[in-house]
Amino acid sequence: MSTRTEILNGFYGQYNEDGRLQRTRHGQLEYAITMNYIHRFAGKGARVLELGAGTGRYSTALAKEGMDVTAVELVESNFAILQENSRGIDNLSAVRGDATDLSRFADDSFDVTMVFGPMYHLYDADEVDRAIDEAIRVTKPGGVLLFAFISVFAIMYANYLSGNWRLGQEENFTADYRVRHFKEQLFTGYDVTEFEKLFEDRRVKWITTAGVDGLLEPIEKRPDFDILEEDFEAFVNWYMAFAEKRELLGNTNHLLYICRKT
């Protein structure tokens, strides 16, 4: 059986991750909302760790703003582009590594830790626990952690309303409608409260849970979809005002769980 790393290398080796947050409106919204939350907790001079940095869209932007950024990426093809994108940026360090093992970093090292890709692709409960505990360990007391995750309900809306609903249901839910997690899913989704419970009894205090791209991904597939450039800024501001509304969180594809290390 293929390992998690082999599955991820196979997928991302054929996928243009570098342009994901730029080529669609839902990607642009995700980037804008996520950056808004990052800027609430990190400014010039902050020491920032990004785990699952992909090709460096966030890390390069934050480094150019004067933050001291360490970007960790597991996938071979993404890491190669990350290295290229970080070339000439002295305050950005690109490291090949896995979020489940941060032994190269000392305790209490970073002001802000962003776990922006790993939770999409971690399925084994022990690995999920290790990734969370490692991120908390390397963050300074009083520092902030941002964990990105995916709504299992948004996975269904975005991928299976256009066909193969029963296949998606069997892949993401048990017969009694419990959420499933296994590596062959590639992307694993969570019930929002299920994800929040992962942090109970850990050395963190919850700040908020927010959606970052709403229902745009499935809606954007419609042939009549259009948001004019002059309207998009207004749309981003409108969405930002409601990003934390609990009744909307299950519909958004990507979410952020934000907490502070105690």
C-alpha positions as CSV (number, residue, x, y, z in Angstrom):
1,M,0.0,0.0,0.0
2,S,1.2,3.5,-0.8
3,T,2.3,5.7,2.1
4,R,0.7,9.1,2.8
5,T,3.8,10.8,1.4
6,E,3.7,8.8,-1.8
7,I,0.0,9.6,-2.3
8,L,0.6,13.3,-1.8
9,N,3.7,13.4,-4.0
10,G,1.7,11.6,-6.7
11,F,-1.2,14.1,-6.5
12,Y,0.7,17.4,-6.2
13,G,3.2,16.3,-8.8
14,Q,0.3,16.6,-11.4
15,Y,-1.4,19.7,-9.8
16,N,-0.6,23.4,-10.1
17,E,-0.6,24.3,-6.5
18,D,1.4,27.5,-7.2
19,G,-1.5,29.2,-8.8
20,R,-4.3,27.8,-6.6
21,L,-5.0,31.0,-4.6
22,Q,-4.9,33.2,-7.6
23,R,-6.7,31.6,-10.5
24,T,-10.2,31.4,-9.1
25,R,-12.5,33.7,-7.1
26,H,-12.8,31.2,-4.2
27,G,-9.0,30.9,-4.1
28,Q,-8.6,34.7,-4.1
29,L,-11.2,34.9,-1.3
30,E,-9.4,32.3,0.8
31,Y,-6.2,34.2,0.5
32,A,-7.7,37.5,1.4
33,I,-9.5,36.3,4.4
34,T,-6.6,34.2,5.7
35,M,-4.2,37.1,5.3
36,N,-6.6,39.3,7.3
37,Y,-6.5,36.8,10.2
38,I,-2.7,36.5,10.0
39,H,-2.3,40.2,10.2
40,R,-4.3,40.3,13.4
41,F,-1.6,38.3,15.2
42,A,1.6,38.8,13.2
43,G,3.5,42.0,12.2
44,K,6.9,43.1,11.1
45,G,9.6,41.3,13.0
46,A,7.4,38.4,14.2
47,R,8.9,35.0,14.0
48,V,6.5,32.9,11.9
49,L,6.4,29.1,11.1
50,E,4.3,27.9,8.3
51,L,3.7,24.1,8.1
52,G,2.5,22.7,4.8
53,A,3.7,25.9,3.1
54,G,3.0,24.5,-0.4
55,T,4.8,26.7,-2.9
56,G,5.1,29.6,-0.5
57,R,2.2,32.0,-1.3
58,Y,1.7,33.0,2.3
59,S,5.3,32.6,3.4
60,T,6.8,34.8,0.7
61,A,4.2,37.5,1.2
62,L,4.8,37.6,5.0
63,A,8.6,37.6,4.6
64,K,8.3,40.6,2.2
65,E,6.4,42.4,4.9
66,G,9.4,42.0,7.2
67,M,8.5,38.9,9.2
68,D,11.1,36.2,9.9
69,V,9.5,33.2,8.3
70,T,10.3,29.5,8.3
71,A,8.3,27.5,5.6
72,V,8.1,23.7,6.0
73,E,6.8,21.6,3.1
74,L,6.6,17.8,2.7
75,V,5.7,17.4,-1.0
76,E,8.7,17.2,-3.3
77,S,7.3,19.2,-6.3
78,N,5.9,21.9,-4.1
79,F,9.1,22.2,-2.1
80,A,11.1,22.7,-5.3
81,I,8.9,25.6,-6.3
82,L,9.0,27.0,-2.7
83,Q,12.8,27.1,-2.9
84,E,12.6,29.0,-6.2
85,N,10.0,31.4,-4.9
86,S,12.0,32.1,-1.8
87,R,15.2,32.8,-3.6
88,G,16.7,36.1,-2.7
89,I,14.4,36.6,0.4
90,D,16.9,36.5,3.2
91,N,14.3,36.3,6.0
92,L,12.6,33.3,4.5
93,S,13.9,29.8,5.3
94,A,12.5,26.9,3.2
95,V,12.8,23.5,4.9
96,R,11.7,20.0,3.6
97,G,9.8,18.3,6.4
98,D,6.7,16.8,7.9
99,A,4.4,18.5,10.4
100,T,4.3,15.4,12.6
101,D,8.0,15.8,13.4
102,L,9.4,19.2,14.2
103,S,12.3,17.9,16.2
104,R,14.6,20.3,14.4
105,F,12.9,23.2,16.1
106,A,13.3,24.1,19.8
107,D,10.4,24.5,22.2
108,D,8.8,28.0,22.4
109,S,10.5,29.2,19.2
110,F,7.8,31.0,17.1
111,D,5.4,33.9,17.7
112,V,2.9,32.6,15.2
113,T,2.5,29.0,13.9
114,M,0.4,28.4,10.8
115,V,-0.6,24.8,10.0
116,F,-2.1,25.4,6.6
117,G,-1.9,22.1,4.7
118,P,-1.2,19.1,6.9
119,M,-4.6,18.7,8.5
120,Y,-6.1,18.1,5.1
121,H,-4.0,15.0,4.7
122,L,-3.6,13.5,8.1
123,Y,-5.9,10.5,8.8
124,D,-4.3,8.4,11.5
125,A,-5.4,9.7,15.0
126,D,-1.8,9.4,16.3
127,E,-0.4,11.5,13.5
128,V,-3.1,14.1,14.0
129,D,-2.2,14.3,17.6
130,R,1.5,14.6,16.9
131,A,1.0,17.4,14.4
132,I,-1.1,19.4,16.8
133,D,1.2,18.8,19.8
134,E,4.3,19.6,17.8
135,A,2.8,22.9,16.5
136,I,1.9,23.8,20.1
137,R,5.3,22.8,21.4
138,V,7.3,25.1,19.1
139,T,5.1,28.1,19.6
140,K,5.9,30.6,22.4
141,P,3.6,30.9,25.4
142,G,1.1,33.5,24.4
143,G,1.8,32.9,20.8
144,V,-1.0,32.2,18.3
145,L,-1.6,29.1,16.2
146,L,-3.8,29.0,13.0
147,F,-4.9,25.5,11.8
148,A,-6.6,25.2,8.4
149,F,-9.0,22.4,7.9
150,I,-11.8,21.4,5.5
151,S,-15.5,20.9,6.1
152,V,-16.7,17.4,5.2
153,F,-20.0,18.9,4.2
154,A,-18.4,21.4,1.8
155,I,-16.5,18.4,0.3
156,M,-19.8,16.9,-0.5
157,Y,-21.4,20.1,-1.9
158,A,-18.3,21.0,-4.0
159,N,-17.6,17.6,-5.5
160,Y,-20.7,15.4,-5.5
161,L,-23.8,17.5,-6.2
162,S,-22.8,17.3,-9.9
163,G,-22.8,13.5,-9.8
164,N,-21.6,10.4,-7.8
165,W,-23.3,11.5,-4.6
166,R,-23.5,7.9,-3.3
167,L,-19.8,7.4,-3.9
168,G,-18.9,10.6,-2.0
169,Q,-21.2,9.7,0.8
170,E,-19.7,6.2,1.2
171,E,-16.2,7.7,1.1
172,N,-16.7,10.4,3.7
173,F,-19.3,8.9,6.0
174,T,-20.0,5.6,7.7
175,A,-23.4,3.8,7.3
176,D,-24.6,5.6,10.4
177,Y,-23.3,9.0,9.2
178,R,-20.1,9.3,11.2
179,V,-17.3,11.2,9.5
180,R,-14.6,8.9,8.0
181,H,-10.8,9.6,7.8
182,F,-8.4,7.5,5.7
183,K,-5.5,8.3,3.5
184,E,-7.0,7.1,0.2
185,Q,-9.5,10.0,0.5
186,L,-6.5,12.3,-0.3
187,F,-8.4,15.2,1.3
188,T,-10.1,14.5,4.6
189,G,-12.9,16.7,5.9
190,Y,-14.2,17.4,9.4
191,D,-17.4,18.3,11.2
192,V,-16.5,21.7,12.7
193,T,-17.2,20.6,16.3
194,E,-15.3,17.4,15.7
195,F,-12.2,19.4,14.7
196,E,-12.6,21.8,17.7
197,K,-12.7,18.9,20.1
198,L,-9.2,17.9,19.0
199,F,-7.9,20.8,21.1
200,E,-9.7,20.0,24.3
201,D,-7.3,19.4,27.2
202,R,-4.4,20.9,25.3
203,R,-2.4,24.0,26.3
204,V,-4.3,26.4,24.2
205,K,-7.2,28.8,24.5
206,W,-9.7,29.0,21.6
207,I,-9.9,32.4,19.9
208,T,-12.2,31.7,17.0
209,T,-13.2,29.4,14.2
210,A,-13.7,31.1,10.8
211,G,-14.6,30.2,7.3
212,V,-12.3,31.6,4.5
213,D,-14.0,30.8,1.2
214,G,-17.7,30.3,1.8
215,L,-19.8,28.6,-0.9
216,L,-17.9,30.1,-3.7
217,E,-16.2,26.9,-4.9
218,P,-19.4,25.0,-6.0
219,I,-21.1,28.2,-7.1
220,E,-18.2,29.2,-9.2
221,K,-18.7,26.1,-11.4
222,R,-22.0,27.5,-12.7
223,P,-21.8,28.9,-16.3
224,D,-23.6,32.1,-15.2
225,F,-21.2,32.8,-12.3
226,D,-19.5,36.2,-12.4
227,I,-18.2,38.7,-9.8
228,L,-16.9,41.8,-11.5
229,E,-13.6,43.2,-10.3
230,E,-15.3,46.3,-8.9
231,D,-17.6,44.1,-6.9
232,F,-15.1,41.6,-5.6
233,E,-13.5,43.9,-3.0
234,A,-17.0,44.6,-1.6
235,F,-17.7,40.9,-1.6
236,V,-14.5,40.2,0.4
237,N,-15.4,42.8,3.0
238,W,-18.9,41.5,3.3
239,Y,-17.7,37.9,3.7
240,M,-15.1,39.0,6.3
241,A,-17.9,40.5,8.4
242,F,-19.6,37.1,8.6
243,A,-16.7,34.7,8.4
244,E,-17.2,33.5,12.0
245,K,-20.9,33.0,12.0
246,R,-21.5,29.5,13.3
247,E,-24.5,28.7,11.1
248,L,-22.3,29.3,8.0
249,L,-19.2,27.3,8.9
250,G,-20.3,23.9,7.6
251,N,-20.8,25.3,4.1
252,T,-17.4,26.8,3.7
253,N,-14.8,24.6,2.2
254,H,-11.7,25.8,4.0
255,L,-11.7,27.0,7.6
256,L,-9.3,28.3,10.3
257,Y,-9.2,27.2,13.9
258,I,-7.3,29.9,15.8
259,C,-6.0,29.6,19.3
260,R,-3.4,31.0,21.7
261,K,-0.8,28.9,23.6
262,T,-1.3,29.2,27.3
